[in-house]
Amino acid sequence: MQNKNIILGITGGIAAYKSAELTRLLRHADCNVRVIMTQNAQEFITPLTLQTLSGNQVYTKMFAQDLELNIKHIALARSADLVVIAPASANFIAKLAYGLADDLLSTVCLATTAPIAIAPAMNKIMWQNTITQKNIASLQDRGINIWGPAAGDLACNEIGLGRMLEATEIFSLIKNFFTSKILQGVNILITAGPTQEALDPVRFLTNKSSGKMGYAIARAAEQAGANVTLISGPTSLLNPPNVKRIGVISAEEMYSQVIKQIKNTAIFISTAAVADYRPAKTAKQKIKKTGEELTLELQKTPDILAAVARLPKKPFTIGFAAETENVKKNAIKKLQTKNLDMIVANKVGKNLGFESDNNELLILSKNAPEIKLSYAAKTQLAKEFITIVANKIKHKG
Ligand SMILES: Cc1cc2nc3c(=O)[nH]c(=O)nc-3n(C[C@H](O)[C@H](O)[C@H](O)COP(=O)(O)O)c2cc1C
């Protein structure tokens, strides 16, 4: 952490007092801490306290009188290695989510390319409020780290979720942030989403895959330090931050892109629900309604997963098997016939698999005991799955 430039943003909440201790801990670890306070934060703690503890001037105003200071504001945004907002008020979280820049701290957040982490602190009803949760989800989508809140006694004499993490906990998270990550520099190629196989210019065959599991894995891998390329069929999902996304439509296009990108890939994860068959012919014009029946002739699409597993220098190859029945049996068959290193089986159905935000996974590998990840949010499962994959790779050498 030595010599890391950390901007500590303090907003208007009771927990602002904890940030004095955080400042002390960071300075003790030889970080260069620059504190920016909102106007309302100064109702709770004085700039003088933070100036003394950080050993640096505290920034409180957007429009400083002296020119040198004004320029420094921009320099602050540029030089930061990490921006931590602690406490992050409900108001500030909303401003960040909507990209407002009406004071120094929100302007710096908008102007910086440094990673941002927020430690929310508020009354439990404010935290549970749908709009706060929506804002948090939007910040998460943009790759902003959300640290906490914790449950416990709140300043408003209530008990619940909304307490800011302790200064020592935030300090540990900052420390972890700067230490090397489990998949640092590893090249990972992931496929996600459905494919669309055109029947004519306006119709196609597809499936119910939402892409959520693949996107969650892409994000978890990126957060674990990997260089991630995501080849995605059509979805409505936002591009995970710092992930190279290549959009494709059909199985054929997905196959071409995978073969193009596979060189230097250490891990290939196939979560896409690729169509097994496509119309043998794509009509040039819209097919007209004619007789009582219409017979479609279908032909096989390329088997992307098997093609990767057949490569002479194949990456660690992981398939996903979405099944409605005989989940384990079908997954084992796929693991063996396609010569995969690992397969992740999941049942699709009510509140599971396709379209759902939650899932449960069964991980099967060659010569290793099976691992069950029980019902949880796909984002959580993705993190656990990536840890398992990273450990496998490490032991494989
Ligand atoms: C005593 C007191 C305690 C407060 N504590 C919090 C809090 O913990 N979290 C929060 O989001 N807002 C809290 N507020 C409300 C914020 O201070 C208010 O929304 C303010 O506009 C936030 O400004 P800022 O985000 O620009 O710092 C508190 C207000 C008062 C009067």
The ligand as a MOL file (V3000), in Angstrom:
LIG
                    3D

  0  0  0     0  0            999 V3000
M  V30 BEGIN CTAB
M  V30 COUNTS 31 33 0 0 0
M  V30 BEGIN ATOM
M  V30 1 C -28.0650 13.6560 12.4930 0
M  V30 2 C -28.1390 13.2310 11.0580 0
M  V30 3 C -27.6040 12.0320 10.7120 0
M  V30 4 C -27.6540 11.6070 9.3660 0
M  V30 5 N -27.1100 10.3980 9.0320 0
M  V30 6 C -27.1950 9.9730 7.7610 0
M  V30 7 C -26.6660 8.6950 7.4120 0
M  V30 8 O -26.0960 7.9660 8.2110 0
M  V30 9 N -26.7820 8.3110 6.1140 0
M  V30 10 C -27.3910 9.0760 5.1810 0
M  V30 11 O -27.4850 8.6390 4.0260 0
M  V30 12 N -27.8860 10.2780 5.4980 0
M  V30 13 C -27.8120 10.7510 6.7530 0
M  V30 14 N -28.3400 11.9820 7.0800 0
M  V30 15 C -28.9140 12.8160 6.0170 0
M  V30 16 C -27.8310 13.4290 5.1400 0
M  V30 17 O -26.9380 14.1950 5.9310 0
M  V30 18 C -28.4700 14.2770 4.0380 0
M  V30 19 O -29.1730 13.4210 3.1560 0
M  V30 20 C -27.4660 15.0930 3.2740 0
M  V30 21 O -28.1630 15.7910 2.2450 0
M  V30 22 C -26.3350 14.2920 2.6770 0
M  V30 23 O -25.4620 15.1720 1.9970 0
M  V30 24 P -24.1900 14.6890 1.1820 0
M  V30 25 O -24.5440 13.4290 0.5200 0
M  V30 26 O -23.9240 15.8080 0.1810 0
M  V30 27 O -23.0620 14.6070 2.1330 0
M  V30 28 C -28.2710 12.4340 8.4030 0
M  V30 29 C -28.8140 13.6480 8.7910 0
M  V30 30 C -28.7580 14.0480 10.1060 0
M  V30 31 C -29.3500 15.3770 10.4930 0
M  V30 END ATOM
M  V30 BEGIN BOND
M  V30 1 1 1 2
M  V30 2 1 2 3
M  V30 3 2 2 30
M  V30 4 2 3 4
M  V30 5 1 4 5
M  V30 6 1 4 28
M  V30 7 2 5 6
M  V30 8 1 6 7
M  V30 9 1 6 13
M  V30 10 2 7 8
M  V30 11 1 7 9
M  V30 12 1 9 10
M  V30 13 2 10 11
M  V30 14 1 10 12
M  V30 15 2 12 13
M  V30 16 1 13 14
M  V30 17 1 14 15
M  V30 18 1 14 28
M  V30 19 1 15 16
M  V30 20 1 16 17
M  V30 21 1 16 18
M  V30 22 1 18 19
M  V30 23 1 18 20
M  V30 24 1 20 21
M  V30 25 1 20 22
M  V30 26 1 22 23
M  V30 27 1 23 24
M  V30 28 2 24 25
M  V30 29 1 24 26
M  V30 30 1 24 27
M  V30 31 2 28 29
M  V30 32 1 29 30
M  V30 33 1 30 31
M  V30 END BOND
M  V30 END CTAB
M  END
